[in-house]
Amino acid sequence: MEAVVPKLASFNLLNPKSKSKSAIRRFSSALCVSSSPSVTSTDSVSLGHITRPDFPILHQEVYGSKKLVYLDNAATSQKPIAVLKALQNYYEAYNSNVHRGIHFLSAKATDEYELARKKVAAFINASDSGEIVFTKNATEAINLVAYSWGLSNLKSGDEVILTVAEHHSAIVPWQLVAQKTGANLKFLNLNDDESPDLDKLKEMLSRKTKLVVIHHISNMLGRSGEPYGSYLSQSKSGFVLGASILPIEEIVHWSHDVGAKVLVDACQSVPHMVVDVQGLDADFLVASSHKMCGPTGIGFLFGKSDLLSAMPPFLGGGEMISDVFLDHSTFADPPSRFEAGTPAIGEAIGLGAAIDYLSTIGMQKIHAYEMELAKYLYENLLSIPNIRIYGPKPSEHVQRAALCSFNVENIHPTDIATLLDQQYGVAIRSGHHCAQPLHRYLGVNASARASLHFYNTKEDVDEFIHALNETVSFFNVFK
């Protein structure tokens, strides 16, 4: 049946009180979260309960009387008060352009903008802040690599390897560049447990391979595991599984052995686990602020310094130049070379505040807590009649990220999402999740997706499961 057209929502705060102190400070003594996924809270006080007061948007009713249950975090995360205050403080206290003025406001804005770059570098363990290029999002970051590095380094007959599980943003730019250069795109399929077939990847790699584009955690399949450095098992081909959705270090090693570079889409990993770009040894890595509790309109590209230094500008204009003459121009060193025009200054500062907030909690604690939520979500979804959950099943050696994409037999996922929203206030995503090739590979047009973050609780999952059961029962009446 067709989805019901949603009515416009009105929003009423359930808990509008704005505390002067962050929940992290108020409950610091309760943050005894173990690095082990099996121990994530003290008594009944979970990380979700501790941090929830810092997110005012979560304390509201939608459609007049329904408590909001927000489970669409893979699309975008909510923002803590600390980030909102950082944005407000920039515009109220030192709004000015960066790198251009010598007055107090410009100097202050420049310092805070560049401090945010240093925070990003430290957060992912880049060797230098000059390896961090601010972009408007991860999509622009991938396009930057495609049009700067790609057009300069790819030629007819070269190969770029991607997986069928990549986000559109990681596929379309390379399609466009391949059309311009004559390079060939090759796609890695999934194995029986619906993970990218890494045995096949080793076979596909050759001296023709110039780039491997691969996700760290799929926004649909949801496989995850321990943070970098704690592998669990080995596959038949000898590579190690379990440290992340994919053993990026091993993939990088194989790729470098044939002279290929590796671009990692880390949009679903950087907000949820420890990511160490030096440990991964990836050549490029991208992420978006809005998925990591920061503002929209800002993301970043990590690139190894030697690669960035050899890449031509992506966009032309102010900030990225050294000298401009009427007949030619010379260009600034990275990262300025790739940041043409006035950047998203307030947004970058807000991202820096988000990183401060996440770092105060600790990414290992966030990851451990989310692994418990992930298991709880998956196991409870199995109670839904005729449900199909995509991606590998959790096991001793396979842990899932805190998201599940699913379908229920004979019910359209958009109908499910619409009823969950309007009748129960539960916000999930439906559609193809910017992964149409993956959906076609799995033989479906769309799916529903529930995705969690550290400010979610088991009670959120319980309310979702109850609402989903009621929704499925409602639609089954019409069969």
HULIN-V199207 format. One line per field, one symbol per residue. phi: phi as a letter, one per 20 degrees, with the letter a starting at -180 (. if undefined). psi: psi as a letter, one per 30 degrees, with the letter a starting at -180 (. if undefined). burial: I if it has 24 or more other C-alpha atoms within 12 Angstrom, else O. A space follows every 10 residues. Layout:
phi: ???
psi: ???
burial: ???
//
This chain:
phi: .fffffefed ccfecffdff dfffffdgfe edeffegecc bdleeeffff egfecfffdb ddlnbdffde ccffebeedf gfffffffff fedbgafdmc ddfgffffff ffffffffff gffdmffbff eddfcfafff fffgffeeff fecebgnfcd dcdfeffgfe dggffffffe dnfdecdeee efemdgffff gffffbfffd bddbeecffc fmfbrfggoc fdbcefeoee dofbgcfggf fffffffdne ecddedfedg fcbfcdffff mffcbcbcff ecmdffnbbb debggffffe efgecdqfme ddccdfdacd dfffeggdcf mfeefgffff fgfffgffff foffffffff ffffffffff ffffflecee nfffbgdcdd febcebcdgm cffffffffg ffecmeecdc pdllbfgfff fencebbebd cdcfeecffg fgfffgffgf fffffffef
psi: llkkkklklk kkkeifkjkf klfeeeheff ihklfkffjg ljbgjleeee feffifffil klhegkkkjj hhffekllkl eeeeeeeeee feehjlllge lfleeeeeee eeefeeeeee eeeghlfkff gjkklfleee eeeeeefdee fffklkflkk kllfglkeff eeefeeeeee fglkkkkkal afghlkjfee eeeekaffkf kkjklekkge fgkaallkgi lelklffflk lffaekieee eeeeeffggl lkkkjgegee fflkkjfeee gkekkllkef fhglllgkal kkkkeeeeff kllellaleg lekklfflll lllkfefgik lklieeeeee eeeeeeeeee ekfeeeeeee eeeeeeeeee fffkkhkjkk llkkaefjkk lhkkkllkkg kkfeeeeeee eeffgkjlkl afhhheeeee efglflllkk kllffllfee eeeeeeeeee eeeeffef.
burial: OOOOOOOOOO OOOOOOOOOO OIIIOOIOOI IIIIIOIOII IOOOOIIIII IIIIIIIIII IIOOOIIIII IIIIIIIIII IIIIIIIOOI OOOIIIIIIO OOOOOOOIII IIIIIIIIII IIIIIIOIII IIIIIIIIII IIIIIIIIII IOIIOOOIII IIIIIIIIII IIIIIOIIOO IOIIIIIIII OOOIIIIIIO IIOIIIOIII IIIIIIIIII IIIIIIIIOO IOOOOOOOII IIIIIIIIII IIIIIIOOOI IIIIIIIIII IIIIIIIIOI IIIIIIIIII IIIIIIIIII IIIIIOIIOO IIIIIOOIII IOOOOOOOOO IIIIIIIIII OIIIIIIIII IIIIIIIIIO IIIIIIIIII IIIIIIIIII IIOIOOIIII IIIIOOIIII IIIIIIIIOO IIIIIIIIII IIIIIIIIII IIIIIIIIIO IIOIOIIIII IIIIIIIIOI IIIIIOIIIO IIOOIOOOO
//
